[in-house]
Structure formats: C-alpha cells, structure tokens
Amino acid sequence: MPSDAIRAALVRRLRISSGISDDDVKEIESLPISVRQFPAETPVVRDGERATDCCLIVDGFSVRSKTIPSGKRQILSIHIPGEIPDLMSLFLHVMDHDLTTLTPSTLGFISHEALRALHRRRPSVAEIFWRDTLIDSAMFREWIVNVGQRSAPARLAHVLIELRDRLRVIGRVDGDSFEMPLTQEQIGEALGITAVHANRVIKQLRQEGIVEFHRGRVTVLDERKFLELADFDDRYLHQSPTL
C-alpha cells in the first residue's frame, strides 16, 4: 500500500479537526509505519500489556472494551480509519483496556520512540495529538451520558449518528448509508443492554421508519426522526479547530 494511502484518512481528519499545517503534515507523513493485516475480532493490544507502538487504523474498524470477571464486556468506543486509538500508551505504560479489531483490518504501527522524537522535534504536532486525545475524552464523556441517561432506542440512534459524522469526515458516507459492522451482540455491549434487547431496539427503529440495518450497513430512512430520537449535539466531536 502506498505511503500516502496509509496516512490519508489520518491527515484528512486532522485537517478538519485541528487545522494542521502542510509542514506538520509532512512531518507526520515521514513517520515510519509498519503495516500489518489483522482478521476480525483479533486483539491488537490487551488489558495489562505494555505497548511499544501506537496503532493507526488504516482500514477497518476496531473497538476499545473492558471485560469484567464474569466475562461480560462493555464496548467503550468504536474506531475508524485515520484514528490512533491508543495514543495514551505513550504515557500510560500498561494498558487498562483491550483494543480489538471489529472487522478484517489493516493497521499501521508507529513506535513510541519515533512518536516521542517527532513530538520533541515538532511541538505543534505534539499539540495536535494532545488535542486528539482530549477529543477522545470528550467522546468518552458523551458515551457515559448515553449509556447512563438515554433510553435504549435513543442510545442506539446517538451511537449511529456519531459514527456517521466521524465517517463523513474521512469520506466514508454514501448518501443516506454508511458502514456499521457491529453485530446485535456487539450493539448490546456498546449500549449496556442484552443482545435480545438490542434486537428489539433494532426492530423498533426499523418499524418506525427511522433506519434500516442490512449486511453491516445502516441506511437512514427519516433524518428528522433520527436526529430527534438521538437528541444529538455534535459539539463534543470538535470537528473544527474553533471548537
């Protein structure tokens, strides 16, 4: 895969969220990246491990999650091409959660040593990555509110709109349709409900003519109902340097 293709979604995303300069783009494009292919549902780094690299999602989807002793898992976030979901491992040396592929994925690994050298050489890039981790934290806060305070149908609608907005930034939304490869069980793990409950919620949104789920894609049938159900305010995504 060409070097520019490996970094394309990352650069596109940072241009929108942080207004990254051309000089900083060149510095990021100079980073040495080791590319590997991962099957679906494969651990990238596990809770308790010491990471030596940060992972750039080149293609595919991944999730962060925590699993409690009973075996129940809570999905904490969904990650898409162009994101580096484990930037915190630069400074938090032992992972406190799992990062797992959701679909067959192409991942690029950037050594901590190379990233630290870039941050020392280019403080403006360090600030951009710091902002990226802060946006990550804002998303975590919104997910806590989502799971704790919204009804199950509103939770699902909110997660879907967030995913659509993030995919749109990297050019991965096709009209009213976008990729959403979570199974019913995984949707339940993201929303804090059972797979059976998730199935009922999916059917409800379909019967009410709001969205349609088909083969790992979601098609929005009624945008107004979709937005009203989710009560969605996109400020927490900070998809502008002014936010």
FIRO-530515 format. One record per residue (C-alpha): residue in three letters; x, y, z; residue number from 0. Coordinates in nm, 2 decimals. Each point is the difference from the previous one (the first is absolute). Layout:
# FIRO-530515
  type    east   north      up  seq
   ALA       X       Y       Z  NUM
...
# end
This chain:
# FIRO-530515
  type    east   north      up  seq
   MET    0.00    0.00    0.00    0
   PRO    0.14    0.34   -0.10    1
   SER    0.13    0.22    0.30    2
   ASP   -0.25    0.28   -0.08    3
   ALA   -0.29   -0.24    0.01    4
   ILE    0.10   -0.13    0.34    5
   ARG   -0.01    0.34    0.15    6
   ALA   -0.28    0.15   -0.21    7
   ALA   -0.29   -0.03    0.24    8
   LEU    0.21    0.12    0.29    9
   VAL    0.11    0.31   -0.18   10
   ARG   -0.35    0.07   -0.13   11
   ARG   -0.15   -0.03    0.35   12
   LEU    0.27    0.22    0.16   13
   ARG   -0.04    0.27   -0.27   14
   ILE   -0.37    0.03    0.10   15
   SER    0.03   -0.04    0.38   16
   SER    0.32    0.19    0.06   17
   GLY    0.08    0.20   -0.31   18
   ILE    0.34   -0.17   -0.03   19
   SER    0.26    0.19   -0.21   20
   ASP    0.17   -0.14   -0.31   21
   ASP    0.33   -0.01    0.17   22
   ASP   -0.14   -0.21    0.29   23
   VAL   -0.17   -0.23   -0.26   24
   LYS    0.35   -0.06   -0.15   25
   GLU    0.13   -0.09    0.34   26
   ILE   -0.28   -0.24    0.07   27
   GLU    0.05   -0.15   -0.35   28
   SER    0.36   -0.06    0.08   29
   LEU   -0.08   -0.23    0.30   30
   PRO    0.12   -0.36   -0.05   31
   ILE   -0.31   -0.22    0.00   32
   SER    0.00   -0.38    0.00   33
   VAL   -0.32   -0.13   -0.16   34
   ARG   -0.16   -0.33    0.09   35
   GLN   -0.33   -0.18   -0.08   36
   PHE   -0.23   -0.12    0.28   37
   PRO   -0.30   -0.22   -0.02   38
   ALA   -0.33    0.10    0.15   39
   GLU   -0.04   -0.02    0.38   40
   THR    0.38   -0.02    0.06   41
   PRO    0.16    0.16    0.30   42
   VAL    0.25    0.28   -0.10   43
   VAL    0.11    0.07    0.36   44
   ARG   -0.15   -0.14    0.32   45
   ASP   -0.09    0.13    0.34   46
   GLY    0.32   -0.03    0.21   47
   GLU    0.25    0.00   -0.28   48
   ARG    0.28    0.25   -0.06   49
   ALA   -0.03    0.15   -0.34   50
   THR    0.31    0.11   -0.19   51
   ASP   -0.18    0.14   -0.30   52
   CYS   -0.31    0.20   -0.08   53
   CYS   -0.25   -0.13   -0.25   54
   LEU   -0.14    0.19   -0.29   55
   ILE   -0.31   -0.15   -0.16   56
   VAL    0.07    0.01   -0.37   57
   ASP   -0.32   -0.20   -0.10   58
   GLY   -0.27   -0.18    0.20   59
   PHE   -0.16    0.06    0.34   60
   SER    0.12   -0.07    0.35   61
   VAL   -0.15    0.03    0.35   62
   ARG    0.13    0.08    0.35   63
   SER   -0.15   -0.20    0.27   64
   LYS    0.02   -0.12    0.36   65
   THR   -0.10   -0.35    0.11   66
   ILE   -0.10   -0.07    0.36   67
   PRO    0.07   -0.33    0.19   68
   SER   -0.34   -0.14   -0.09   69
   GLY    0.10    0.02   -0.37   70
   LYS   -0.24    0.28   -0.09   71
   ARG    0.16    0.26   -0.23   72
   GLN   -0.07    0.37   -0.03   73
   ILE    0.09    0.16   -0.33   74
   LEU    0.14    0.35    0.09   75
   SER    0.05    0.14   -0.35   76
   ILE    0.00   -0.08   -0.37   77
   HIS    0.30    0.10   -0.21   78
   ILE    0.03    0.06   -0.37   79
   PRO    0.27    0.06   -0.27   80
   GLY    0.22    0.29    0.08   81
   GLU   -0.02   -0.03    0.37   82
   ILE    0.28   -0.09    0.25   83
   PRO   -0.20   -0.15    0.28   84
   ASP    0.29   -0.08    0.24   85
   LEU    0.19    0.33    0.00   86
   MET   -0.03   -0.01    0.38   87
   SER    0.25   -0.29    0.00   88
   LEU    0.27    0.25   -0.06   89
   PHE   -0.03    0.11    0.36   90
   LEU   -0.22   -0.26    0.17   91
   HIS    0.24   -0.29   -0.02   92
   VAL   -0.24   -0.29    0.09   93
   MET   -0.32   -0.03   -0.20   94
   ASP   -0.32    0.01    0.21   95
   HIS   -0.23   -0.13   -0.27   96
   ASP   -0.01   -0.21   -0.31   97
   LEU    0.03    0.13   -0.36   98
   THR   -0.15   -0.26   -0.24   99
   THR   -0.07    0.00   -0.37  100
   LEU   -0.37   -0.01   -0.09  101
   THR    0.05   -0.08   -0.37  102
   PRO    0.29   -0.12   -0.21  103
   SER    0.24    0.29    0.04  104
   THR    0.31    0.16   -0.13  105
   LEU    0.20    0.15    0.29  106
   GLY    0.31    0.22    0.00  107
   PHE    0.23   -0.02    0.30  108
   ILE    0.21    0.31    0.10  109
   SER    0.26   -0.05    0.26  110
   HIS   -0.02    0.20    0.32  111
   GLU    0.36    0.10   -0.06  112
   ALA   -0.08    0.15   -0.34  113
   LEU   -0.30    0.19    0.14  114
   ARG    0.19    0.14    0.29  115
   ALA    0.28    0.12   -0.23  116
   LEU   -0.26    0.17   -0.22  117
   HIS   -0.16    0.17    0.30  118
   ARG    0.33    0.13    0.11  119
   ARG    0.09    0.12   -0.35  120
   ARG   -0.34    0.14   -0.08  121
   PRO   -0.19    0.13    0.30  122
   SER   -0.29    0.10   -0.22  123
   VAL   -0.06   -0.36   -0.10  124
   ALA    0.01   -0.10    0.37  125
   GLU   -0.27    0.26    0.07  126
   ILE   -0.21   -0.15   -0.29  127
   PHE    0.03   -0.35    0.14  128
   TRP   -0.08    0.14    0.35  129
   ARG   -0.31    0.16   -0.13  130
   ASP   -0.09   -0.33   -0.16  131
   THR    0.01   -0.18    0.34  132
   LEU   -0.21    0.28    0.15  133
   ILE   -0.26   -0.06   -0.27  134
   ASP    0.01   -0.36    0.09  135
   SER   -0.07    0.09    0.36  136
   ALA   -0.30    0.21   -0.11  137
   MET   -0.14   -0.30   -0.19  138
   PHE    0.04   -0.22    0.31  139
   ARG   -0.20    0.26    0.21  140
   GLU   -0.27   -0.01   -0.26  141
   TRP   -0.01   -0.38    0.00  142
   ILE   -0.04    0.00    0.38  143
   VAL   -0.30    0.23   -0.03  144
   ASN   -0.14   -0.21   -0.28  145
   VAL    0.02   -0.33    0.18  146
   GLY   -0.11    0.15    0.34  147
   GLN   -0.28    0.24   -0.09  148
   ARG   -0.16   -0.07   -0.35  149
   SER   -0.25   -0.26   -0.09  150
   ALA    0.13   -0.30   -0.19  151
   PRO   -0.14    0.12   -0.34  152
   ALA    0.15    0.35    0.06  153
   ARG    0.33   -0.16    0.10  154
   LEU    0.02   -0.19   -0.33  155
   ALA   -0.10    0.30   -0.20  156
   HIS    0.26    0.21    0.17  157
   VAL    0.28   -0.25   -0.06  158
   LEU   -0.10   -0.03   -0.37  159
   ILE   -0.01    0.37   -0.06  160
   GLU    0.34    0.04    0.17  161
   LEU    0.15   -0.27   -0.22  162
   ARG   -0.16    0.15   -0.31  163
   ASP    0.14    0.35    0.08  164
   ARG    0.35   -0.14    0.05  165
   LEU   -0.01   -0.22   -0.31  166
   ARG   -0.12    0.30   -0.20  167
   VAL    0.32    0.19    0.09  168
   ILE    0.21   -0.27   -0.17  169
   GLY   -0.23   -0.03   -0.30  170
   ARG   -0.16   -0.33    0.10  171
   VAL   -0.37    0.09   -0.01  172
   ASP   -0.20   -0.08   -0.32  173
   GLY   -0.31    0.21   -0.02  174
   ASP   -0.23   -0.12    0.28  175
   SER    0.20   -0.32    0.06  176
   PHE    0.32   -0.08    0.20  177
   GLU    0.18   -0.30    0.13  178
   MET   -0.08   -0.12    0.35  179
   PRO    0.14   -0.35    0.04  180
   LEU   -0.10   -0.07    0.36  181
   THR   -0.21   -0.32    0.06  182
   GLN   -0.30    0.01    0.22  183
   GLU    0.21   -0.14    0.29  184
   GLN    0.26    0.27   -0.05  185
   ILE   -0.27    0.27   -0.02  186
   GLY   -0.12   -0.13    0.33  187
   GLU    0.35    0.02    0.14  188
   ALA    0.03    0.36   -0.12  189
   LEU   -0.34    0.11    0.14  190
   GLY    0.01   -0.19    0.33  191
   ILE   -0.29   -0.23   -0.09  192
   THR   -0.05   -0.36   -0.09  193
   ALA    0.02   -0.13   -0.36  194
   VAL   -0.37   -0.09    0.03  195
   HIS   -0.08    0.36    0.10  196
   ALA    0.23    0.13   -0.28  197
   ASN   -0.20   -0.20   -0.25  198
   ARG   -0.33    0.15    0.12  199
   VAL    0.15    0.35   -0.02  200
   ILE    0.12   -0.06   -0.36  201
   LYS   -0.34   -0.13   -0.10  202
   GLN   -0.17    0.30    0.17  203
   LEU    0.21    0.25   -0.20  204
   ARG   -0.07   -0.19   -0.32  205
   GLN   -0.38   -0.02    0.07  206
   GLU   -0.01    0.37    0.08  207
   GLY    0.16    0.07   -0.34  208
   ILE    0.31    0.17    0.15  209
   VAL    0.29   -0.23   -0.11  210
   GLU    0.05   -0.32   -0.18  211
   PHE    0.28   -0.25    0.08  212
   HIS    0.13   -0.23   -0.27  213
   ARG    0.32   -0.20   -0.03  214
   GLY    0.21    0.23    0.21  215
   ARG   -0.14    0.32   -0.13  216
   VAL   -0.25    0.25    0.13  217
   THR   -0.23    0.20   -0.23  218
   VAL   -0.18    0.30    0.15  219
   LEU   -0.36    0.01   -0.10  220
   ASP   -0.12    0.31    0.18  221
   GLU    0.27    0.25    0.09  222
   ARG   -0.23    0.22    0.22  223
   LYS   -0.12   -0.29    0.21  224
   PHE    0.36   -0.13    0.03  225
   LEU    0.13    0.33    0.13  226
   GLU   -0.29    0.05    0.24  227
   LEU    0.03   -0.35    0.15  228
   ALA    0.38    0.04    0.06  229
   ASP   -0.02    0.36    0.13  230
   PHE    0.34    0.04   -0.16  231
   ASP    0.23    0.30    0.05  232
   ASP    0.32   -0.05   -0.19  233
   ARG    0.21    0.25    0.19  234
   TYR    0.17   -0.27    0.20  235
   LEU    0.16   -0.13   -0.32  236
   HIS    0.18    0.33   -0.04  237
   GLN    0.01   -0.04   -0.38  238
   SER    0.14    0.35   -0.05  239
   PRO    0.31    0.18    0.13  240
   THR   -0.22    0.26    0.16  241
   LEU   -0.19   -0.25    0.22  242
# end
